[in-house]
Amino acid sequence: MIDHLKAKLEKVRKASDSAKRRALLYNDISKIDDKGTASSMRCLEKAPSPGKKMQKIGVALLLAPEPVTTPIGLALMGAGTIISKKYNGATIKDIGQETKNAISTMSDFKSSVMR
C-alpha cells in the first residue's frame, strides 16, 4: 500500500514540476524583445472574438425595422453562437492563470497526501 502511494506521489511530483517549468517558459516568452515576436505575442494577449461580434451584429439586424434583415440577423446570431462554442479565445494570460491553478491544486493534493 505504501509503495502504491509513493508511486502516485511521484507522478504528482512530476506533473507539478512540469507545470512549474511551463509557467516559467510562458513568463520567459513574454519578455522577448523582437518586434516580430512582440506583434505575435500581442495577438496572443488580445485574442479576437469573432463569435461575439457576429452575435452583436445579428442582434442589431434583428432589431432593425426592415423585414429583410430579421432572418439575416437570426442566422448571424446562430452562427456567432456556434463559432463562440468552437473558437478558443484563450490568451497567454488565461493559460498562465490556469497553469497557476493547476500548480496550486497539485501542491494542495501533495500536502494532503504527505500528512
N, C-alpha and C positions, 0 to 999 in steps of 0.2 A: 504494500500500500504506500509506503513512504517513497519507494523508487518511482512509483507512478506519479506521485505529487511532484517529485523532483523533476521528472521529465516534463510535466506540464508547466512547471515554473520556469524551466529552461526555455521552453517555447515562448512563454510570455516575455521573458527577458530579451530574447532575440527580436521579437516583434517590437518591443519597446525601444531597443537600440536602433532598429531600422526606422522607426517613426522619428526618433530624435535626429538621425542623420538626414532624413528627408526635410525636416524643419530647418536644419542648418543650411541645406542645399538651397531651399527656396529663399532663405534670408540672403545668402551669398549672391544668388541670381539677381535679386532686386537691387544690388549695389553696383551692377555693371554700368560703365560709363559710355560705352559705344553708342553713337547716335542711332544706328540701325536697330541695335538691340533695344535701346531705350524706347523707340517707337513701337517695336513689337511688344515690349513689356507694357506700354501704355494701353495697347489694345487688350491685353490680358487684365489690366487693372480696371478698365472701364468696358466691360463686355456689353455689346448691344443686345437689345431685347426686341427682336422683330415681331414676336407674337403679341406682345402687349401693345405695340404701335399699331398693328393690324386691328386689334380689338378696339382701340380708341377711334381709329378711322371708321370702323364698322358702326360703332355707336353714333358717331357724327352723321354718317349717311343714313342710318335708321331714323334718326330724329329729324332729318331734312323733310320738308313738306312735299317733296316731289314723289310720285308713286313709283318711279323707275328705280330710285336709289334704295328703296326698302329691301328688295331681295338681294341687291348687291351688298348692302350693309350687313344683312344676316349671314351671307356667305363669308364675308370678311371676318365677322365675329367668330364664326365656327372655325375657319382656317387659323385664325390667331390663337384660339384655344388649343387646337391640335398642335400647332407649332410650339406653343409655350410648354406643352407637356413633353414634347420630344427634344426641344432645344435645351442644351445645357449652358446656362448663362453664368456658370461659376467663374469667379475671378481668382487671382492669386491670393487675395486676402481671404476669400472663403476657404480655399484649400489649406492655407496656413492655420485658420481657425479650427477647421475640422481635424487637422493634424495635432494641434494642441489639445483638443478634446480627447482624441484617441490616446495621447500620451498620459493625460491625467487619469483617464479611465483605467489604463493598464497599470499605472502606478498605484491606484486605489485597490485594484484587484490583487496586485503583488503584495501590498502591505496587508491585506486581509488574509492572504494565504500564509504569509510568514508569521502571523500571530500564533 
